[in-house]
């Protein structure tokens, strides 16, 4: 399974590589070329943003996904490393206990 940004880039590349224009409106070659240049620009922009993404930005993608109330509830937690991702559901919690934390 691919990362979301990889799926987006692949989709845009496919549209770029296979775009032949709109036959109904008889788009000119220049219009087709402009569209393909726009797709190439979008692909490059996404790749650049992904490479320069901060931890906070990457984490927010998961947080936004968790915010979808139809799939998850507040008791889900994600543990993510560079080789695994685990979705954990809390069944019981003590809440924050500070009794044993040194001052």
C-alpha positions in Angstrom: 0.0 0.0 0.0 1.3 3.4 -0.9 1.4 6.6 1.1 -1.3 9.2 0.4 1.1 11.6 -1.3 2.5 8.8 -3.5 -1.1 8.0 -4.6 -1.7 11.6 -5.5 1.5 12.0 -7.4 0.9 8.7 -9.3 -2.6 9.9 -10.2 -1.3 13.3 -11.5 1.5 11.6 -13.4 -1.0 9.2 -15.0 -3.2 12.1 -16.1 -0.1 14.0 -17.4 1.2 11.0 -19.4 -2.2 10.0 -20.8 -3.9 13.4 -21.4 -4.9 13.9 -25.0 -7.2 16.9 -24.6 -10.9 17.4 -25.0 -12.1 16.3 -28.4 -15.5 17.9 -28.0 -14.1 21.4 -27.6 -11.2 21.0 -30.0 -8.6 22.3 -27.6 -5.5 23.6 -29.3 -2.1 21.9 -28.9 -1.0 25.0 -26.9 -3.9 24.5 -24.4 -3.1 20.8 -24.1 0.6 21.7 -23.5 -0.4 24.3 -20.9 -2.5 21.8 -19.0 0.3 19.2 -19.0 2.7 21.9 -17.8 0.3 22.7 -15.0 0.2 19.0 -14.0 4.0 18.8 -14.1 4.2 21.9 -11.8 1.6 20.4 -9.4 3.6 17.1 -9.2 6.9 18.9 -8.5 5.2 21.2 -5.9 3.8 18.2 -4.0 7.1 16.3 -4.1 8.9 19.4 -2.8 6.4 20.0 0.0 6.6 16.3 1.0 10.4 16.4 1.2 10.4 19.5 3.3 7.5 18.5 5.6 8.1 18.9 9.3 7.1 16.4 11.9 4.2 18.6 12.9 2.9 18.7 9.4 3.2 15.0 8.9 1.5 14.3 12.3 -1.4 16.6 11.4 -2.2 14.3 8.4 -2.9 11.5 10.9 -4.7 13.8 13.3 -6.9 15.1 10.5 -7.7 11.5 9.5 -8.5 10.6 13.2 -10.8 13.6 13.3 -13.2 11.8 11.0 -15.8 10.9 13.6 -17.2 8.1 11.4 -14.1 6.0 11.6 -12.5 6.7 15.0 -13.4 7.9 18.5 -11.2 9.7 21.0 -9.8 6.5 22.5 -7.8 5.6 19.5 -4.0 6.2 19.5 -1.5 5.7 16.7 2.1 4.5 17.3 4.2 5.2 14.2 7.8 4.3 13.5 9.7 4.4 10.3 8.8 0.7 9.6 5.4 0.1 11.4 2.2 1.9 12.3 -0.1 0.6 15.0 -3.6 1.6 15.8 -4.4 1.1 19.4 -7.8 1.4 21.1 -7.9 2.3 24.8 -10.4 0.3 26.8 -9.7 1.6 30.2 -7.7 4.6 31.6 -6.7 5.9 34.9 -6.4 9.4 33.5 -3.3 11.4 34.3 -1.8 10.3 37.6 0.9 12.6 38.9 1.4 10.9 42.3 4.6 9.2 41.3 6.2 11.9 39.2 9.1 13.6 41.0 8.7 17.4 41.3 
